[in-house]
Amino acid sequence: MSGPYVIRGSVSLPEAELMWRFSRSGGPGGQHVNTSDSQVELRFDLANTEALPPVWKDRALARLEGRLVDGVVSVRSSEHRSQWRNRETAAVRLASLLAEATAPPPRPRRATRIPRGINERRLREKKQRSDTKRGRTGRDWG
C-alpha cells in the first residue's frame, strides 16, 4: 500500500487490523486473468478496533449495521487488472466509508419564517404568468 489511509484528522486505518483476501476477478482480461488473483476483499473488524475513538466507533457501528457481519465491514474491488491498484481502491473506499460513517450528525435545521416580501413577489409573478397564458386563448378572436 502507498501509505496510511486517513479517515479524518489524525485517525487513520491501522495496517495491522486490515485483513486482505485475494481471488480471481471476473470480466475481460484475456488468458492472464485466469491465473492471477486480482480481485481484492478488504475486511476491517470495526467492533473490536482500538484505532477509533469510542464516540466514532459507536456512531459507525450504528450507521453501518446493515453492512456489518459480526462487527466486520468488508469492501471488495475488482475494477482494475492489477492487484496492487485494486488494493489501493479498496483501501481508499474503506477509508471514505468510515469517514462518512463517523462524521458528526448534521446540525438540526432551525425553522424560519418566509419573509412577506418574498411571498408577495411570488404571488405577483404567478399572477403575471397567469395573465400571459390567459391572453393566448382565442376567445376574443371572433
C-alpha positions in Angstrom: 0.0 0.0 0.0 1.1 3.5 -0.6 0.8 4.7 3.0 -1.6 5.3 5.9 -5.2 6.0 4.8 -6.5 8.8 6.8 -10.1 8.5 8.0 -10.4 12.0 9.4 -8.0 14.3 11.2 -5.1 12.3 12.7 -7.0 9.0 12.7 -6.0 6.5 10.0 -6.6 2.9 9.2 -4.2 0.7 11.1 -2.3 -1.6 8.8 -2.2 -4.4 11.4 -6.0 -4.6 11.7 -6.7 -4.9 7.9 -7.5 -8.4 6.6 -6.8 -8.9 2.9 -8.3 -11.7 0.7 -7.5 -12.2 -2.9 -9.4 -14.2 -5.6 -9.8 -14.4 -9.3 -11.6 -11.5 -10.8 -14.3 -12.0 -13.4 -14.7 -10.0 -16.6 -12.4 -9.3 -19.5 -8.7 -9.6 -19.4 -7.6 -12.5 -21.7 -5.6 -15.5 -20.6 -3.8 -13.6 -17.8 -7.0 -13.2 -15.8 -7.3 -17.0 -15.4 -4.0 -17.2 -13.5 -3.9 -14.0 -11.4 -5.8 -13.3 -8.2 -6.5 -9.7 -8.9 -9.9 -9.2 -7.0 -9.4 -7.8 -3.5 -11.6 -8.1 -0.5 -10.6 -5.9 2.4 -12.1 -6.6 5.9 -11.9 -4.4 9.0 -13.1 -5.5 12.4 -15.0 -2.4 13.4 -16.4 -3.9 16.6 -13.1 -4.8 18.1 -10.8 -2.0 16.9 -9.0 0.3 19.2 -7.9 2.7 16.4 -11.2 4.8 16.5 -12.3 7.0 19.4 -15.2 5.4 21.2 -17.7 8.0 20.0 -16.7 7.5 16.4 -16.8 3.7 16.8 -20.4 3.8 18.3 -21.5 6.1 15.5 -20.0 3.9 12.8 -21.5 0.7 14.3 -24.9 2.3 14.3 -24.7 3.7 10.8 -23.2 0.6 9.2 -25.2 -2.0 11.0 -26.7 -3.2 7.7 -23.3 -3.8 6.1 -21.6 -5.5 9.1 -21.2 -9.2 9.6 -20.3 -10.0 13.2 -18.9 -6.4 13.5 -16.7 -6.7 10.5 -17.1 -4.4 7.5 -15.8 -5.6 4.1 -15.1 -3.8 0.8 -14.5 -5.5 -2.5 -12.6 -4.2 -5.5 -12.1 -5.8 -8.9 -12.2 -2.8 -11.3 -8.6 -3.0 -12.3 -6.5 -5.8 -13.8 -3.7 -5.1 -11.3 -4.0 -6.5 -7.8 -2.0 -3.5 -6.4 -4.4 -1.0 -7.9 -7.4 -3.0 -6.6 -5.7 -2.9 -3.1 -5.4 0.9 -3.4 -9.0 1.2 -4.5 -10.4 -1.0 -1.7 -8.4 0.8 1.0 -9.5 4.2 -0.2 -13.1 3.0 -0.4 -12.9 1.7 3.1 -11.4 4.9 4.5 -14.1 7.0 2.8 -16.8 4.7 4.1 -15.5 5.0 7.6 -15.1 8.8 7.3 -18.7 9.1 6.2 -19.9 6.8 8.9 -18.0 8.5 11.7 -18.9 12.1 10.6 -20.9 14.1 13.2 -24.6 14.3 12.6 -25.7 17.5 10.8 -26.9 20.4 12.8 -30.7 20.4 13.2 -32.5 22.9 10.9 -33.8 25.9 12.6 -37.3 26.8 11.4 -37.5 30.3 9.9 -40.4 32.3 8.6 -40.6 33.2 4.9 -40.4 37.0 4.6 -43.7 38.6 3.5 -42.0 40.4 0.5 -40.8 37.1 -1.0 -44.2 35.6 -0.8 -45.9 38.7 -2.3 -43.4 38.7 -5.2 -44.0 35.1 -5.9 -47.8 35.6 -6.0 -47.4 38.7 -8.2 -45.2 36.7 -10.7 -47.7 33.9 -10.7 -50.5 36.4 -11.5 -48.5 37.9 -14.4 -47.7 34.4 -15.8 -51.4 33.5 -15.5 -52.4 36.7 -17.3 -49.9 36.0 -20.1 -51.3 32.5 -20.6 -54.8 33.6 -20.4 -54.0 36.2 -23.2 -53.0 33.3 -25.5 -56.5 31.8 -25.7 -58.6 32.6 -28.9 -61.8 33.7 -27.1 -61.7 37.3 -28.4 -60.7 36.5 -32.0 -64.1 36.3 -33.3 
